[in-house]
């Protein structure tokens, strides 16, 4: 009922905008996670090991900051809405290109290009959604928006569990390639939805004010970037910890279930779906609670709650216990992450809100982009390819890092952005 009441108080335009941004992030994540559930099949098709194909995760992550910067600058210059449309078309095209890659090097190139498109979506979509919504309840909507990523993961796992074992094509129509072809189709729906949404009212007001004052475009204001540098560097460190934590518990988990526990694709898909239901609930609930208890407190509590879940999540020996562990682990991990869209945007200066959060987010991805390869390499070298111990330490170290870094930052819950924009505009005139 609380969930419905939050949406009922929105206007039709606000609901359409939020739905479109949520769907764009969902489909983006869906396309990314198709890679993680198909790692084993892709490796077999290209006659290489898991480690070699895991490089595709690295290339995707390492290029995301490029996309965050490019599309973020476009969003500041031309608006959030048109930039998001171009972004969604881009990741759809590169997902389809991946399906037709004739060799591993070409596949890695396609994933790098996909990474550029994926990197732009979060920052632009979050700015458009959160600038359109009222400041009250921002934590709740932050949790829902971020869990579009989880819904994408859930859809990828469900598709893998239900369809993959029935795909027996050859050549360019092997199972994983068909999955990637399907992954390119839903983006067309998101593209269609963009025409039903309106531009961010905060961006429109800022653009109107700049034109009236004869000011330069907001994209030029990176000449003042040094004034924001300390805050920016803090956010990069924070997002490095967050992305190591999240990707460290997700990307190789299907492989852990297949190799360490010998589960079939259907059971793997089922466990990942259950885990992502936990993630979805965690993000929404913890995001909503952050409105009452504060962003920092809920992030720290959620992150540390992941540590007691490790025995069920990684060391259980039955499917029900692994499923319960996956549910609880991702409830905690994504409970912390669900607060990030609001927290990151509240900590970011208004004039660069489309660039700042997304660029920091994706630079954090860059700093943690070798995570999957590093985990696989450590497991291969010290544990005969068994991932359980390596992923256990990933959770422990990631949770502690998030708790420490978050505690060092400030609390900006519920900040009024319309007033902040006016203050920032006055402050910028005093900059050299």
Protein Blocks (a to p, Z undefined) as FASTA:
>chain_A
ZZmmmmmmpcfklmmmmmmmmmmmmmmmmmmmmmmmmmmmmmmmnopafklmmmmmmmmm
mmmmmmmmmmmmmmmmnojklmmmmmmmmmmmmmmmmmmocbfklmmmmmmmmmmmmmmm
mmmmmmmmmmmpcfehklmmmmmmmmmmmmmmmmmmmmmmmmmmmpccehjlcfklmmmm
mmmmmmmmmmmmmmmpccdfklmmmmmmmmmnopacfklmmmmmmmmmmmmmmmmmmmmm
mmmmmmmmmmmmmmmmmmmnopafklmmmmmmmmmmmmmmmmmmmmmmmmmnojklmmmm
mmmmmmmmmmmmmmpcbfklmmmmmmmmmmmmmmmmmmmmmmmmmmpcfklmmmmmmmmm
mmmmmmmmmmmmmmmmmmmmmnnopaklmmmmmmmmmmmmmmmmmmmmccfehiafklmm
mmmmmmmmmpZZ
